[in-house]
Amino acid sequence: MTKLDTYKLLNLIENVYPLVTFKNDTVLRWMACCELMDYGIVFKKLALHMRKNPYPPTFDEILINSSGSGSYFGWMDEYSIRAKNVAPRKNAWFKEDKF
């Protein structure tokens, strides 16, 4: 995610929650941590949070998963791609009469 994408997310949070104003330290923290994140996934989590909660999200709620690592987003994408590629080969292997 680029710095512009991060700025868009923070601007959206400030527009939805009018009592929220980000300080420079907070903006820099978000920009530093969002470089490795996927904008689409973070935006979906933010949108889901805004639908469910009347209070602004915390940094951890949007960017970090329950295990506490921010690299979760990239790992999940890689896993889902690998799972799609493995499933057809696995089914073909079980159909063969090798036993």
C-alpha positions in Angstrom: 0.0 0.0 0.0 1.3 3.4 -0.8 1.4 6.5 1.4 -1.4 8.0 -0.6 -3.6 4.9 0.1 -2.8 5.2 3.8 -3.8 8.8 3.7 -7.1 7.9 2.1 -7.9 5.4 4.8 -7.0 7.9 7.6 -9.1 10.6 5.8 -12.0 8.2 5.6 -11.8 7.5 9.3 -11.7 11.2 10.1 -14.7 11.9 7.9 -16.8 9.0 9.3 -15.9 9.7 12.9 -15.9 13.6 13.3 -14.4 13.6 16.8 -11.2 11.8 15.5 -8.1 13.9 14.6 -4.9 12.1 13.9 -1.5 13.5 15.2 1.6 13.3 13.1 3.0 10.4 15.1 -0.1 8.4 14.4 0.0 9.1 10.7 3.7 8.2 10.5 3.0 4.9 12.4 0.2 4.0 10.0 2.3 4.8 7.0 5.2 2.8 8.2 3.1 -0.3 9.0 0.9 -0.1 5.9 3.7 -0.5 3.3 3.4 -4.3 3.4 -0.3 -4.4 3.6 -2.8 -4.8 0.7 -5.1 -1.8 0.4 -8.1 -3.8 -0.6 -8.0 -6.1 2.4 -7.3 -3.2 4.9 -10.2 -1.2 3.3 -12.5 -4.2 3.6 -11.7 -4.6 7.3 -12.2 -0.9 7.9 -15.5 -0.9 6.1 -16.7 -3.9 8.1 -15.6 -2.2 11.3 -17.5 1.0 10.4 -20.7 -0.9 9.8 -20.5 -2.7 13.1 -19.0 -0.2 15.5 -20.0 3.4 16.4 -16.5 4.0 17.7 -13.4 4.6 15.6 -11.1 1.7 15.0 -7.8 1.2 16.8 -4.6 0.6 14.9 -4.6 -3.0 16.0 -8.2 -3.7 14.9 -7.5 -2.8 11.3 -3.9 -3.7 10.6 -3.1 -6.6 12.9 -4.8 -10.0 13.1 -5.6 -11.9 16.3 -2.2 -13.6 16.4 -0.5 -10.2 16.6 1.5 -10.2 13.3 1.0 -7.7 10.6 2.4 -10.0 7.9 -0.9 -12.0 8.1 -2.4 -10.3 5.0 0.4 -11.4 2.6 0.5 -14.9 4.1 -3.3 -15.4 3.6 -3.1 -14.3 0.0 -0.2 -16.7 -0.7 -2.0 -19.5 1.0 -5.2 -19.1 -0.9 -3.4 -19.0 -4.2 -1.5 -22.2 -3.3 -4.6 -23.9 -2.1 -6.4 -23.2 -5.4 -3.5 -24.7 -7.4 -3.1 -27.8 -5.2 -6.8 -28.9 -5.1 -7.1 -30.1 -8.7 -3.9 -32.0 -8.6 -4.8 -33.7 -5.3 -8.2 -34.8 -6.7 -6.5 -36.2 -9.8 -4.0 -38.2 -7.6 -6.8 -39.9 -5.7 -8.6 -40.9 -8.9 -5.7 -42.9 -10.2 -5.5 -46.6 -9.3 -2.0 -46.7 -7.8 -3.0 -48.6 -4.7 
